[in-house]
Amino acid sequence: MAYDSDHGSYHLTPRGWVKDDEPPTDRLETWNYDMHQASGWSKEIFNFDRVWINEGISEAERDAAWKKFGQPLSSNRTRDVSFKR
């Protein structure tokens, strides 16, 4: 049994990342995540999967937003984060 777990969604928008279960109307991409922490002493493990792309926005525009805003979460000493595109 996990010590802690969570799941939810992050949406990349022209304003940056928005964490919400309700997708904003101006979203460029939506990513779902699952978080698992085996014990209170272990790292949180976040796995992100892209589940939606705005087909009306070019890949170059989405890449520019990624470059501008980065990832919604980054790995650090207390968590590991991975993304599947």
N, C-alpha and C positions, 0 to 999 in steps of 0.2 A: 504494500500500500504506500502511495506517495505521501511524503511529508506535506507537500503543497502542490497544487496544480491550478491552471487557469487557461482560459481560451477566450478569443475575441477577434476583433478586426481593427486594422488600421487602413486608412484611406489616404492616398496621395492626392492632394489638391493643389491648385495654383497658390494657395496660402501656406502650404506645408502639409505635414502629417496630421490627421485627425483620428483620434481613437474613439470609435463609436460603433455600435451595432447598426445604427441607422445610417445608410450611405448618403453622403452629401450629394447634391445634384451636380456639382462641378468636379466630381472626382475624376482622376486620370487612371488610377489603378486601385484595386482593393486587395489586401493581403490578410489572410486569416493566420492566427498563430495559436499554437499550443505550448504551454509552459509546464514543465515538470521539474520538481525538486525532490530528490530521493530522501534526503534527510536535512535537518537543520544546519548541518555542517557542509553540505554539498552545494555546488553551484546550481542556479536556476538554468535550465536548458530551454531556450526558445527556438522553435522551429516555425518558420514563416513559409506559407505557400501562396503564390499569387493566384487568385481565384477569379479576377475580373479585370478586363482592360477596356478602356473607352476606345472603341474602334475609330471614332471621329478625330482622335488625337494621334499625330504621327509618333513613331518610335523615337525619333530625334527629339521631339518635344518632351516626351516622357523621360528620356535620358537626361535632358537638360534639367528637369525638375529633380531627378535623383541627384544630379551633381550639385544643385543649389541647396537642397534640403537634407541630403544624406539619408541614412537609414533611420527608421523610426526608433530603433533601439540598437545599441552597439554592445559588443562583447566587452567585458571588463573583468575585474578580479572576482566578482560575485555572480556573473552570468556569462553563458555562452549563447551566441545568436547565430543562426544559419538561415539562409534564404534559398528557396527553389524557384527559379524563374521559368 
